[in-house]
Amino acid sequence: MQKRCIMIIIISIVLLCGVFLILTEPLIHLYGRTDITLNLNDEYKELGFQAKTRLKDMHKKVKITNNINSKKVGRYQVIYQLKSYFNQKTVVRNIHVIETKKPQIILKGKIDLELCPNEKYQEEGYDVVDNYDKNLKKKVKIKRQTNQIIYQVKDSSGNEDIKFRKITLKNENGPTLALKGKDVVVLKRNEKYQEEGYQATDICEGDITSKVLTLGHVDTTKPGTYSIRYVVKNKNGKEKEQIRTVFVTNQENSNGGVIYLTFDDGPSKEITPAILDILKKEKIKATFFVTDKPEELNPLIQREDTEGHTVALHTATHNYSYVYSSKEAYFEDLKTIQDKVNRLVGYKSKIIRFPGGGSNHVSMKYSEGIMTYLTQEVKQRGFYYYDWNIDSGDATRRYTSDEIYQNVISNLMPEKENIVLMHDFAGNNPTREALERIIQFGKQNGYVFAPITETTQEIHHKIAN
C-alpha cells in the first residue's frame, strides 16, 4: 500500500512538471519575412516579433543579436533568444546583403575609330568605376572584332557592364588614281606621244604613285586607237584602274577636238537599235544616259555595254515632280536605275546626268535650292555628273534632221571636249537621220569620237536653283 502511494506521488510530480514545462515553454513568432534582402549600405529595420509562454507575455525577455554589416556583401543573421525557467527558444532571421549596381567602364580616347585593314589598334585606355569592388580594371576582357572592340567586366556580385568602340575601315573603297592631262589624246601620225602623268593615293598608305603599273603603248607611226591602262593596288588588295585613249590619225587636218555623243531617255524599241547600228558601222563609241524602261528593252542596254559604249545613269522615272520633290526622292530614283544597270551589265555606273541638266529651272517648282544641294552631294557620294556644251535641240520634237545636224556641227570646237546632247527616245527619227552625217562631218574635219568615262573632264552648267 505504501509503495502504491509513493508511485502515485511520483507520477503526480512528473505530470505536474510536464504541465509546468508546457505552460512555461517560450514561444517566438517573427513578423514579416524570415529571409530579407538588403541592398548594400541599406539600414536593417527590425520587423518585429511576438514572444510569450502560455501563461504570459515575454517580449521584454527576448535577447536579440545580429552580425549584420550592410557595408559588406554577404549572409548575416538576426538571432532571437528567449529563456523561461528550464526552457530556451532560439529563432533566426536570415539577412542577405547584396550589391546590384553594375560597374561602369569609362573609355578613354575616341569611341569611333577609323582604322586601316589589318592595322593593329593601340589601346587608348579605360578605367572602371564600381561602388564596391576595387581593381576591377584588371578583370576587363577585351575582344577585337571586324567592326568593333568590346570591353566587358563583371563585379563580384555578377553585375556586368559592356562598352564598345566602333571601327570603320578607312580604305574600303580602295585607292584613288587620277590621270593628269586629258583622258583622250589626239595625235597626228608621227607626232610624239608625251605621257602627262598620273597620281595615286591611298587613305592608309598615302602617296602610292610609285606602285602604278602602266600597260599598253602608242605607236604614232601607225594610225589607230590606242589604250593605255593605269593600274594600282594597295596592300589590302584593292585595285583602281584608269584608261587614257590615244587617237593617232592620218588626217593632216586633225584639230585635237573630241566629240562625245550622248543619248538621253532611252532605250527605245526602234531608235536605239538604229543608233547602235550607225555607231557600229562608223566604228565609234558613245554614251547612253538610260532610264527605267520596260523589261523587254533590257537587251538594248546590254547591247550598249557589250559593244563598248558607256552605260550611264539618267533617271528611273523622269518625273520631275517626284525626282525633285526632295533629296531623298532624287537619290531613291537614282538608286533604282543604278541597281537596274548593275543587274544588267554587272557594274554600278557612277556617271550620271540630271533630268533637265544641272541648270534646270523646273526643279524650282518642287524644291527651292535642291540643285545647289544635289550637285554637291552627288560628288560627295562618288558620282560624276555631266551636262553638255552642245545641244542638238532634238528634245523639242520640232527640229528637222537638217536643223539638228546644223545645231551640232556649227558649235563644235577644235582642241576642246565637245559633249553633245542628243536623245534616243521613241519616235526621234530626226536624230537617227542626222547622226551619220554628224559623224562623217566630225571625221572629215579632224575630230575624234569617244565615250565618257570617269576620267573625262566634267562639263557643268551654271546652277539656276
PAVO-470057 format. One record per residue: residue in one letter; x, y, z of N, C-alpha, C, O, CB in turn. Coordinates in steps of 0.02 Angstrom, whole numbers, plus 50000, padded with zeros to 5 digits. Glycine has a CB too. Example, Ala and Ser with C-alpha at 12.3 -4.5 7.8 and 13.67 -1.06 7.14 Angstrom:
2
A506604971650390506154977550390506604983550390507124983450423505654977650452
S506424988850354506844994750357506455000250394506705005750402507044997050286
This chain:
465
M500414994050000500005000050000500435006250000500295011249966499545000150060
Q500965005850041501425011650045501765012849978501845018549956501955010550101
K501975007149946502315007849881501855010949829502065014849787502565000949856
R501225009149833500745011849785500665019349793500605023149745500075008349792
C500655021349856500585028549868501185032449842501125037849814500495029949943
I501775029349853502385032749829502365033349753502555038549725503025028849851
M502145028149719502115028249646501635033649621501765037049572501905021449619
I501075034149656500585039249636500875046249644500765050649602499935038649678
I501255047049699501555053649711502055055349655502075060849630501895053949781
I502465050449638502985051549586502655053349519502865057949485503435045249578
I502145049449502501795050749438501485057749438501495061249388501255045449424
S501215059549495500905066149500501415071649491501305076649458500545066949568
I502005070449524502535075549518502765076149445502865081649420503135073849564
V502845070349412503065070549342502555074149298502725078149255503165063349315
L501925072649310501405075949271501385083449283501305087449238500725072949287
L501475085149347501485092349363502075095849330502015101449305501515093349439
C502655092449330503255095349297503135096149222503335101149192503885090949310
G502815091049192502675091549120502215097249104502315101049057502375085049095
V501695097749147501235103249136501585109949144501475114649106500635102849184
F502025110149194502395116349207502835118149147502865123949127502825115649270
L503175113049120503615114349062503205116749002503415121148965504015108049044
I502625113648992502205115748936501955122848945501945126848898501605110948929
L501745124349006501475131049019502005136449016501865142249002501145131149087
T502635134349031503175139449031503615138948968504145142148966503615138549093
E503415135148919503815134548857503835141248821503315144148807503525129048809
P504445143848805504495150248769504295149448696504485144548663505215153148774
L503925154248670503695154148601503885160848567503735166148594502925152948596
I504205160348509504385166448471504095165948401504195161048366505165167448468
H503735171048381503455171448313503705177948280503575183448304502665171348314
L504075177148224504355182948189503835185948142503495182448105504985180948149
Y503785192548145503355196048098503735197048032504355197648032503115202948127
G503375197247975503695198347911504085192247888503975186747911504165204347916
R504545193447841504915187947811505485185647855505775189547893505185190147743
T505635179347849506205176747886506845176847844507395175647870506065169547910
D506765178347779507345179347735507275186247704506815187547666507405173747679
I507735190647720507705197547698508315199247656508875197347673507645202347760
T508185202847601508735205147558508825212647567508345216547561508605203447484
L509435214647581509615221747587510095223647532510555219947516509925223247657
N509985229547504510485232347459511065234947501510995236847559510185237847415
L511645235047468512245237447501512125244247533511855248847501512835237747451
N512335244947595512295251147634511585252847657511475258047689512555256847593
D511105248647642510425249847668510405248047743510755243447765509905245647629
E510005251547781509955250247853509445244747866508905244547836509745256747890
Y509625240147909509165234847928508665237547978508845240748028509555228747959
K508025236347965507495238548010507115232448036506855228347997507005243447973
E507095231948102506775226248133506025226148117505675231148124506885226348210
L505795220248094505095219548075504645217548134504035217748129505025214348021
G504965215748189504575214248249504455206848259504565202648215503915217748245
F504215205348320504095198348337503605198048396503455203048428504765194648354
Q503385192048409502965190648468503305185348510503515180148483502235188448446
A503365186648576503695181748621503255180748683503035185648713504405184248641
K503135174348701502695172948759502765165648779503065161548745501955174648742
T502475164348837502325157448856501575156748854501215161448837502625155448926
R501335150948874500605150148875500285153648935499675153948942500425142648878
L500735156448977500475159749036500535167349033500125170949061500825157249097
K501055169848997501165177048998501585179348940501915175348906501485179149064
D501585185948928501995189148876502715189448899502855191148956501735196348860
M503165187748853503885187548870504295192048824504905191348819504145180348866
H503955196848789504285201048738504915204348764505425204548729503805206448713
K504895206948824505465210648852506045206048872506595208448884505235214748911
K505895199548876506415194848896506845192348838507345188848848506105189048931
V506645194148776507005191548717507675195148708507715201248712506565192448653
K508175191248697508835193948682508955193548606508925188248576509405190048722
I509095199448576509185199748503509915201548488510175206448514508705205048471
T510225197548447510905198948425510935198148349510565194148321511435194248460
N511385201848316511495200948243512215202748226512555206448262511005205248201
N512425200048171513105201448146513085205248080513545204748039513505194948137
I512555209148069512455212448004512975217947994513095222148038511735215448000
N513285217847933513725223247910513475225147841513675222147791514495221047910
S513055230047838512725231847775513215235047725513025236547668512145236447787
K513815236247747514325238947701514715233447666515165234847626514795243547739
K514545227247681514905221647652514405216447627513955214447663515385218647703
V514495214347565514065209247536514155202747573514725200647586514205208347461
G513605199447591513665193047625513015190747655512495193947645514195193447678
R513045185147691512465182247725512535183447800513065182047829512395174647709
Y512015185947832512035187547903511405184747937510955182247904512075195247914
Q511405185148005510845182648043510645187448099511065190848129511005175748073
V510005187648111509745190848171509485185148215509055181248195509165196248154
I509755184648276509595178948320509165181448378509335186248412510245175548348
Y508595178148388508125179748442508155173948493508025168248475507395180848414
Q508315175348556508365170148607507915172048667507885177748689509105169348631
L507555166948692507105167948749507185161948797507105156148779506365168648726
K507335163748860507395158548912506805159148960506585164648978508075159248951
S506545153348979505985153149028506095146949073505965141249053505275152848992
Y506325148349133506475142949180506965138049148507545139749137505815139249200
F506725132049135507185126949109507185126549033507555122449004507015120249139
N506775130748999506725130548926507075136448893507125141848922505985130448904
Q507315135348832507615140748793507395140048720507375134448693508405140648798
K507215145648689506995145648619507445150248578507575155948599506255147848614
T507675147948521508095151948476507775152048406507635146748378508825149248473
V507675158048380507405158748312507875163348272508155168048299506675161748314
V507955161748208508435165448166508085168748107507665165548073509005160748141
R508255175048093508035178448032508655179247988509155181948012507685185448047
N508635176947925509225177247880509225183747840508715185747812509225171147832
I509795186947839509875193347804510395192447748510945190047759510095199047853
H510195194547687510655194147630510815201347608510365204847585510355189947571
V511435203347614511645209947590511925209047519512415205447509512185213247638
I511605212347471511815211547400511995218347371511825223647398511245208247359
E512345217947315512545224047278512305223347206512515218747171513325225147281
T511855227747184511535227047118511765232247068511585231847009510795227447126
K512135237147089512355242347043512935239847001513445237647028512545248847081
K512845240146935513375237446893513975242146890513895248146900513115236246822
P514565239446878515155243646870515095247746806514675246346764515795239346869
Q515515252646798515495256946739516185257246708516675259446739515245264046757
I516225255146645516845255746606516855262646574516385264546540516905250046552
I517385266246584517465272846554518025272446502518615271646519517635278346609
L517835273146438518335272646384518685279346376518365284646375517995270546318
K519335279046368519735284946353519835285446278519775280446242520415284846390
G519975291446254520105292246183519475292046141518935293746165520575287046159
K519545290046078518985290146030518535284046039518775278446049519255290545959
I517885285346033517395279946035517285277145964517175271145956516735282346065
D517315281545915517265279545844517955279845813518265285145809516765284145805
L518195274045791518875273545765518865272645690518425269345663519245267845799
E519355275445657519485274045587520155270445583520675273345599519475280545543
L520135264345560520745260345556520835257745485520345256845449520735254545606
C521445256645467521585253245404521505245745414521605243245469522295255045379
P521315242145362521265234945369521915231945394522465233845372521065231745301
N521855227145439522435223745469522865228145513523395226045537522855220745415
E522645234345524523035238745569522925236745641522355235445662522825246145558
K523465236345678523415234545749523185240645789523485245945785524095231845776
Y522665239645826522395245145867522815246145929522935241445967521675243945885
Q523035252245940523395253946000522895256346052522585261646045523935259445986
E522815252346105522305253846155522405260846185522945262646208522335248646211
E521855264746184521885271546209521725272046283521765277346313521395275946170
G521545266346312521465266146385520745266246408520285268046371521805271846414
Y520655264246470519995264046500520075263646576520605261846601519575258046473
D519545265346612519505264546684518865260946701518405260546660519545271446720
V518835258246762518225255046786518055258046854518465258146899518315247346790
V517435260246860517195263046923516665258346951516205256346915516905270246914
D516725256547015516235252247047516135254547119516605256747152516455244747045
N515525254147143515375256547210515565251647265515475253047325514645258247216
Y515835245847245516005240747296516695237647283517145238047325515475235347298
D516765234547225517395231147210517935236047191517805241447163517295226047153
K518535234247207519125238147189519525234247136519485228147131519565239747251
N519925237947098520385234947049520035230546998520305225446976520905230847086
L519425232546979519085228646927519405229546858519275225646813518355230746924
K519815234646851520135235846787520525229746763520565228446703520605241946791
K520805225946810521195220046792520745214446766520985209846733521585217546853
K520095214946779519645209646758519285211146692518885207146669519135208446811
V519435216946661519115218746598519345214046543519945213046533519255226146580
K518875211246506519025207146449518915211246385518395214446377518585200646448
I519405211046341519375215046279519375210246220519805205846214519965220146274
K518885211346175518845207046115518805211446053518375215846049518225202346120
R519245210146005519255213945942518855210245889518975204345876519985215145918
Q518375213645859518015211045802518125215545742518465220645747517255210445818
T517855213645685517975217445623517745224645630518095229245609517625214045565
N517155225545658516865232345659516805235345728516505240645736516195232145628
Q517105232145779517055234945846517555231645893517805226145880516355234145873
I517685235145948518065232446004517605232146063517275237046081518715236646019
I517565226246095517095225246150517475224946216517955221246222516685218746139
Y517245228846265517525228846333516985226046380516425228446379517755236046354
Q517175221146420516685217846463516985216646532517555214446538516445211246432
V516595218146586516845216946653516245215046698515695217546690517205223246681
K516385210446745515885208546795516175209746865516775208546877515675201046787
D515745212146911515985212946980515855206447018515605201546990515625218847015
S516035206447082515985200347122515275198047132515155192347151516315201447189
S514795202447120514085200647127513775198547061513175197047057513685206447156
G514175198347008513925196346942513635201946902513375200746847513415191046950
N513655208146926513405213846887513905215246831514505215146841513315220146932
E513635216646772514055217046712513975223646676513425226446674513905211346665
D514525226046647514495231946603514865230146539515375226746540514805238246637
I514585232546482514895231446417514935238146381514445241846378514505226146375
K515505239646353515595245646312515895243646245516205238446238516055250846349
F515795248146195516025246646127516395252646097516225258446110515425244746082
R516905251146059517195256146013517015253845943517145248145924517985256846023
K516735258345904516555256845835517165257445790517555262245797515985261445811
I517255252745745517815252845698517555253745627517125250045604518235246345704
T517815258745593517675259745522518325258745484518825261945499517365266745509
L518305254345434518905253145394518985258845344518525260445306518865246345358
K519565261945345519665268045306519615267045231519285270845196520335271045322
N519945261945205520005261545132519595255945102519835252145060520725260545113
E518965255445124518525250545095518425251745020518305246944982517845250545131
N518485258044998518405259644928519045259044889519045260044828518135266544921
G519585257444922520215256444887520565262944871520355268344893520105252744825
P521105262544833521495268544817521145272944765520665270844733522185266544791
T521395278944758521165283444704521715284244654522315284244671520935290344733
L521525284844591522005285544537521745290844489521215290044460522125278744500
A522125296144481521915301644438522435302744383523035302844395521815308144479
L522175303444322522615304944266522735312444261522275316444269522325302244200
K523345314244248523495321244234523385322444159523495317944118524235323044255
G523175328444143523045329844073522385326844050521935325644090523605327244030
K522315325743985521695323343955521655315743956522165312243951521635325943884
D521035313343962520955306043958520895303743886520955297843871520335303943998
V520775308543840520775307043768521285311643734521225317743739520055308043738
V521765308643701522305312443669522265311243594522205305543572523005310543698
V522315316443555522305315943482522985317943455523225323443468521745320343451
L523295313343417523955314643388523925313643312523555309443287524485310043420
K524325317443278524415316243207524945310743198525355309543243524625322743169
R524925307643143525425302343128526135305043136526295310443112525315299543056
N526545301043170527255302643184527355308143236527915309943251527595304543120
E526805310843262526875315743316527055311943380526775306643393526215319843325
K527505314643419527735311143480527195311143534526885316243548528375314443506
Y527115305243564526645304843621527015306543685527545303843699526335297643626
Q526735311143723527045313343785526585311343843526025313843850527175321043785
E526825306843885526435304743943526365310643992526855313544013526765298643978
E525745312244008525615318044052525615316244126525595320644169524965321144034
G525635309744141525715307744211525065305844245524525305844216526035313244248
Y525145304244307524585301744348524785302244421525375303344438524405294344329
Q524295301444464524425301544536523965296744571523365296544557524345308644565
A524245292744616523855287744653523955288944727524515289944750524045280444633
T523415288644764523445289444836523005284144870522535281544840523225296644858
D523185282744931522795278044972522725281145041523205283845068523125270944975
I522125280645069521995283845132522425281045189522555284445238521265283245150
C522645274845180523075271745231523815272345214524235273445258522885264445241
E523975271545151524675271245131524945277845105525545278545093524765266045078
G524505282845095524735289245070524855289044995524455286044958525385291345106
D525385292244973525545292644901525825285944878526355283744901526055298344887
I525465282644832525695276244806525785276644730525715271644695525195270644824
T525945282644706526045283644634526575278944608526535276644551526235290844619
S527075277444648527625273144626527395265944613527745262144581528175273144677
K526805264144638526545257444629526125256644565525915251044549526135255444688
V526015262144530525585261844470525935258044414526515259344397525405268944447
L525575253244386525815249644327525495252644265524895253844264525655242044332
T525905253944214525655256644151525685251144098526215248344085526085262844129
L525105249744069525055244244021524825246943953524365251043950524575238744046
G525145244743901524965247143834525485251943807525915254443844524285250443835
H525455253143742525925257743711525585261343653525055259443630526565254043687
V525905266643630525655270543574526175270443519526745272443530525485277843596
D525975268243460526415268243402526165273643355525705272543316526435261243366
T526465279443358526225285043319526395284443245526185288643205526515291543346
T526755279243226526885278243155526295274743121526245274543060527535274043145
K525845272043163525275268443135524625271643160524485271543220525305260843155
P524235274443115523585277343136523145271943168523135266243147523225280443075
G522775274043219522325269443254522145272043323522325277643342522655262543260
T521785268043359521575269843427521955265543476521945259343472520805268943436
Y522285268743524522695265243573522415266643644522165272043658523435267343568
S522475261643686522265262443755522865261143801523215256143794521685257643772
I522965265743847523475264743898523125263743965522745268043987523975270943902
R523245258043996522925256344060523395258044117523995256544114522715248844062
Y523125261044167523495262744227523165258944284522575259744297523505270644241
V523545254744319523275250544371523685251244434524305251244432523255243044348
V523345251944491523695252344555523305248144606522695247844605523755259844579
K523685244944650523385240644701523695242244769524305243144774523485233044684
N523275242744821523545244144887523705237544923523605232144896523045248244929
K523965238144984524175232145022523595227545038523685221645049524515234245086
N522995230345039522405226345055522105222944995521595219544999521885230745088
G522435223744937522205220444876521685224244837521465221944784521925213944894
K521485230244861521005234344824521355237544764521915240044769520695239844871
E521005237444707521315239644645520915245244613520305245644619521375233744596
K521275249644579520965255044541521285255344473521895254544465521035261844578
E520865256644422521115256844354520845262944318520265264944328520925250444316
Q521255265944277521045271344233521315269944163521805266244154521295278344259
I520985272844113521185271744043521245278444008520805282744013520675267144006
R521795279243972521875285043929521845282543857522195277943838522555288943944
T521415285743817521335283743747521735288543703521675294643709520585283743727
V522135285743660522545289743615522355288243543522395282443520523315288443626
F522135293443508521975292743437522565295143395522775300843402521325296743419
V522825290843354523335292843306522995293143238522775288043211523965287843305
T522955299143212522585300043150523045301343091523585304143097522095305743157
N522805299143034523185300142972522985306642939523255308542887523085294342923
Q522495310042970522225316042939522685322042953522865323343011521515317542965
E522855325442902523265331442911522865337042943523145341742972523535333842844
N522185336542939521775341842966521545340343037521085343543063521165342842921
S521865335543070521675333943139521715340243182522225343643183522125328343168
N521175341643218521155347943256521195346943331521155351743369520525351643239
G521275340643353521345339343425520695339443463520685338743524521795344343455
G520135340443427519485340643461519195333643471519305329143430519005344843421
V518815332843525518495326443540517735327543544517505332343575518765323343607
I517365323043512516635323443514516375317543556516525311743543516335323243442
Y515995319343607515655314243648514915314443631514555318943653515775315543725
L514695309543592513985309043577513625305943636513815300443658513865304943512
T513125309343663512755306643720512015306443703511745310943671512875310943784
F511685301043726510975299943710510595298943775510735294343813510885293943662
D510095303243786509685302943846509015299443832508805298943774509555309943875
D508705297043885507995295043886507855288243855507275286243852507585300043852
G508365284643833508235277943805508265272643858508335274043918508745276443750
P508225266443836508185264243766507475264443739506985264643777508485257243759
S507425264243673506775263743640506815258343587507355256643562506565270643608
K506245255543570506225249543529506525250343460506865245743436505515247243523
E506415256143428506645256943358507245261643352507695260343313506075259443316
I507245267043391507765272143382508445269643409508955270443376507565278643417
T508435266643468509075264443498509435259343454510035260143442508955261443568
P509105254043429509465249343385509745252743323510295251043300508995243743365
A509365257543295509605261043235510225265043251510705265043211509055265643207
I510245268443308510825272343328511425267643339511975269143318510685276443392
L511305262043372511845257243385512125254543319512725253543313511605251443429
D511695253443271511925250943206512375256043172512885254243142511325249143161
I512185262443175512585267743144513275268243179513795268643146512215274543147
L513265268143245513895268643283514345262743267514955263543261513755268843358
K514055256843260514445250943243514745251443174515325249743162514025244643248
K514345253943127514585254743059515155259743055515635258743018514005257043013
E515095265243094515605270443092516195269143140516685272843141515285277143109
K516135263643179516665261443224516835266843276517425268443288517295259643184
I516325269643306516435274443359516015272543420515525268843415516265281743335
K516215275143478515865273743540515525280043566515755285643554516365270943593
A514975278943602514575284543627514375283043700514595278143729513945285843583
T513955287443727513725286843796512965287043798512655291443768514025292343841
F512665282343834511935281943839511725283143912511885279143956511675275143814
F511375288543924511095290043991510395286943993509915289843968511075297844005
V510345281144023509745277044016509225278544070509375281444123509925269744018
T508605276544056508055277044103507755270144113507945265344080507505282144077
D507285269644160506985263144177506395261844130505835264244141506755263044252
K506535258144078506025256444029505785249244039506065245644079506305257443957
P505265247044002505015240244010505555234944002506045236043966504455238943961
E505455229344035505955223944036506135221543966506695219343954505705218144077
E505665222043919505805219543852506355223443817506645221243767505165219743810
L506515229543843507045233543813507715232543848508215235543828506845240943816
N507735228343899508365227143935508935224843890509505226943900508255222043990
P508805220443841509365218343797509705224043761510295223443742509105213443746
L509365229643751509685235343718510215238543763510745240543740509155240643698
I510065238843828510575241443875511165236743876511745238943878510275242243946
Q511035230343875511585225443874511985225843809512595225043809511305218343882
R511645227243754511995228043691512445234143693513015233943669511505228443633
E512195239643721512605245743727513255244143763513795246343742512215251243764
D513205240443817513805238743855514255233943816514855234943814513605235543922
T513965228943787514355223843750514745226943693515305224843678513905218343724
E514455231943660514785235043602515255240643621515505244243578514255237643554
G515395241343686515915245843709515705252943723516125257343734516445246043659
H515055254243723514815260843740514765261643816514765256643852514125262243707
T514735267743839514655268943911513915269143928513525273043900514985275643931
V513725264743975513035264844001513035269144063513315267244115512765257544016
A512715274944059512695279744114511975280444140511515277544111512985286644092
L511905284144194511255284544228510925291344217511245296544224511355283344303
H510295291144199509915297344191509395297844247509465301844293509575297644121
T508875293944243508355293944294507925287744284507865285244228507915300444291
A507625285344337507175279644331506505281844303506235278744257507075276144398
T506225287144331505545289244314505495294944265505025295444226505185291144377
H505995299344266505985305644227505365309744244505115313544203505995304144152
N505125308944305504545312744330504825318344373505005317244431504045308144370
Y504845324444345505145330044381504815331244448505155332744497505105336344338
S504155330644451503805332244514504005327444570503965329144629503055331944503
Y504215321344551504445316644601505195317244613505425317844670504275309444580
V505575317144558506305317144564506565323144604507025322444644506625317044495
Y506265328944592506505334944625506055337144684506085342944705506545340544575
S505655332644709505235334344766505635334644831505465338344877504665329344774
S506185330744834506605330644893507265327244876507305323744826506265327144953
K507765328244917508405324844906508325317344913508655313444878508935327444956
E507885315144959507775307944968507455304944906507645299544885507315306645030
A506995308544876506665306044816507155305444759507155300644721506075310544797
Y507595310544752508085310344697508535304244703508625300644654508505316744697
F508805303144762509285297544769508935290744768509245285744749509675298344834
E508305290544787507925284244779507825282744706507895276944685507245284744816
D507665287844667507585287044594508235284944562508255280444520507325293644563
L508785288144582509445286544555509645279444572509915275844530509975291544580
K509515277444633509685270644654509305265444613509575260144597509545269644729
T508685266844598508285262244559508605260844492508655255044471507585264844550
I508805266044456509095265044390509805262244396510025258344354509095271644350
Q510175264144448510845261444457510815253844470511215250044442511205265044516
D510345251844512510275244744527510075240744465510305235144455509755243644582
K509655243744424509455240344363510045239444316510155233944290508885244144327
V510425244644305511015244144262511505239144290511795235144252511355251144254
N511605239144354512055234444386511825227244373512225222744360512105235744462
R511175226244378510895219544367510995217344294511085211344281510155219444385
L510975222044247511005220244177511715219644150511865215244109510645225344136
V512165223944174512845223944145513385222044195513965221144176512995230744116
G513205221544259513685218844307514135223844341514635221844372514105214044274
Y513985230344337514375235344374513935241244392513435242644357514995237644334
K514115244644445513735250544467514015256744433514535259344452513755251244544
S513645259044384513865265044349513845271044396513385271844436513415266344287
K514345275344391514395281344432514335287744390514395293244417515045281444471
I514225286944325514175292644280513435294344272513035290144252514515291144210
I513255300644286512555302544287512435309044249512895312944235512305303244359
R511805310044233511575316544205510905318044237510455313944237511525316344126
F510845324044265510215326044297509665326744245509785329344190510315332644336
P509055324644261508495326144217508425333744207508355337444255507825323244246
G508465335944145508445343144131509115346544138509175352444124507955346444176
G509625342744159510295345644168510375349144234509885350644268510445350344112
G510995350544252511135353944315510865360944319510795363744373511875354044327
S510725363944261510495370944259509735371544254509475376944242510815374644202
N509375365944263508655366044251508295370944298508505372044355508365359044260
H507755373844273507335378344312506715374844340506405377244387507115384344270
V506545369144310505925365744329505925363544401505405363044433505795359844284
S506525362044428506565359744498506335365044548506145363344604507285357644514
M506345371444526506115376744571505385375844592505185378044646506205383544537
K504995372644549504285371644564504185366944623503665367244657503925368944504
Y504685362744636504575357244684505005357744747504805355444800504705350744650
S505595360744740506025361244800506545366644788507005365844748506365354344815
E506475372144823506935377744814507635375744836507735373144891506685383844854
G508125377144794508825376044810509065368844804509625367244822508955378244878
I508635364444778508825357344777509405355944730509805351444745508225353144758
M509465359444675510025358144629510685360244659511195357044646509905361744563
T510685365544699511295367544733511525362044779512125360444784511195374144773
Y511045358944813511215353344858511425347144819511945344244835510615351644903
L511035345244769511155338944734511825338944696512175333944696510595337444686
T511985344544664512605344644626513215343844670513745341444648512655351244587
Q513155345844733513705344844780513685337844811514205334644820513685350044836
E513085335444826513005329044861513195323144816513495318344841512295328244885
V513035323444752513215317844708513965316944705514215311344700512925318744638
K514335322444707515065322044707515315318844772515775314744771515375328944699
Q514995320744828515185317744892515065310244892515425306544925514795321044949
R514575308044855514405300944854514765297044799514625291244787513655300044844
G515235300444766515655296944718515405296744647515665292944606515755290044741
F514895300744630514645300844562515005306244521515315310844548513875302244562
Y514965305444455515235310444408514645312844366514315308844332515815307344362
Y514505319344368513915321544330514125325944271514575330144276513425325444376
Y513775324844215513955328144152513355331744123512825328844113514225323044102
D513445338244111512965341944071513205341643999513445336343977512895349444096
W513155346843961513365346843891513555353843871513345358743903512805344043845
N513955354443818514115361043791513875361843719513985367043689514865362243795
I513545356643692513215357243627512535353843633512485347943650513645354043570
D512015357543618511335354843621511075353943550511005358843512510855359543662
S510935347743532510685346443463509985349243453509775350443396510685338943449
G509625350343508508945352943503508425347743487507845349543476508925358243451
D508615341343487508135336243465507605334643517507135330943502508515329943448
A507665337343578507165335843630506515339543618505995337743647507445337543698
T506525344743575505915348743565505425345343518504845347343514506105355543538
R505655340343482505245336643433504995341143375504525339443340504635333643469
R505315346843366505095351143310505655352543260505535355243206504835357743338
Y506275350543278506825351643232506855346043180506725340143196507495352143270
T507025347843120507135342843067507825339943075508235342543114507035345942996
S507965334643038508635331643041509165336643017509725336643043508655325242999
D508995340742967509475345742943509625350942998510205352943006509205349342880
E509115352943035509225357843088509635354943145510065358243173508555360443115
I509505348743162509905345343214510635344843192511095346043232509615338243230
Y510735343043130511405342543102511765349243108512335349443130511385340143028
Q511435354643088511745361243091511865363443164512385366443178511295366343055
N511405361943209511495363743280512135360743308512475363843349510895361443322
V512295354743286512885351343313513525353843279513985356143313512815343743303
I513545353443214514195354743180514395362143186514985363643186514155352843106
S513905366643192514065373743196514345375743264514615381243273513455377943181
N514285371343313514515372943380515125368843402515355369543459513965371943429
L515375364443359515965360443375516575364943383516655369843347516095355143322
M517005363143431517595367343446518225363143441518295358043476517525370443517
P518705365143398519345361643394519725362143461519635366843499519775364543337
E520135357143474520545356943535520135356943599520395358143653521015362943536
K519495355443593519055355443651518695348643656518685344643610518535361143647
E518405347643715517995341743725517265343943715516995347943753518095338643797
N516965341243663516285343143643515785337743665515765332343636516255344243566
I515405339243716514905334543739514235336543708513965341843723514865334443818
V513975332143665513375333643625512775330243656512765324243667513475331343552
L512255334243671511635331643698511175329543641510985333443598511285336943742
M510995322943643510515320243595510055315443634510155314343693510875316543535
H509555312743599509065308443632508905302443588508885302843527508435312243649
D508785296743622508575290743585507895288343608507755282343611509095285143592
F507455293143626506775291243645506385288943584506585290143527506425297043681
A505825285743596505415282943542505175288443495504955293743517504815279143571
G505225287143430504975291743380505455297243360505275301543320504355294843403
N506055297343388506535302743373506905301243308507505300143308507035303643431
N506535301243255506835299843189507305305243164507795303543131506285298843139
P507185311643179507655316743155508365315543180508845316643142507415323643177
T508445313443241509115311943267509415305943231510005306043212509105310743343
R509015300843223509265294843187509495296743117510005294343093508715289443183
E509115301143084509285303143015509895307743013510255307742963508695306542982
A510005311743065510565316543064511215313443089511755316043073510395322543107
L511185308143126511765305543162512345303743115512915305843128511575299443201
E512225300043063512775297743021513125303642988513735303642981512515292942967
R512735308742968513045314742937513465318442988513995321142970512505319342908
I513245318843052513635322143104514305318543114514825321743120513235322343171
I514275312043115514885308043124515365309143066515965310243076514725300543132
Q515095308943006515525309842947515835316742945516415317542926515125308542883
F515445321842965515725328642968516295328943018516825331843004515185333742987
G516185325843076516715325943127517345322643103517895325343113516475322643189
K517295316943072517885313443047518245317542993518855318042993517695306543020
Q517855320342947518145324142891518485330542914518915333242880517605325842841
N518285333042974518555339342998519025338543058519135343143096517995343943017
G519295332543064519845331643112519645330143183520065330543228520265337643112
Y519025328443195518805326643263518855319143273518825315243226518085329043276
V518925317243336518865310143354518275309443401518045314243431519535307443387
F518035303243407517445301843448517635297243506518035292643498516885298743405
A517345298443563517495294343622516895293943668516475298443668518115297143659
P516845288643709516325288343760516555291843823517155292343836516135280943775
I516095294243862516255297343926516485291843975516175286543979515655301343955
T517015293244011517245288844065517325293044128517215299144127517925285244046
E517505289744183517565293444246518145298344245518195302644289517665288444303
T518585297744196519145302444191519015308144141519425312644134519775298844171
T518445307944108518275313244061518145319644099517805319644151517665311344018
Q518405325244073518295331644106517545333044109517195332744059518665337344068
E517315334644170516595335844179516395342744153516725347744166516405335144254
I515855342844116515565349144093514955350544136514485346644138515355348744016
H514975356244172514425358144216514125364844195514475369544178514665358544288
H513465365144197513115371444184513095375644249513235373044303512395370044158
K512935381944242512835386244300512175384344333511665383644301512835393644279
I512215383444399511625381344437511115386944440511285392644458511825379044509
A510485385344423509955390344425509505389744485509115394244500509545389844362
N509565384244521509145383344580509575380644637509315379444692508545378444565
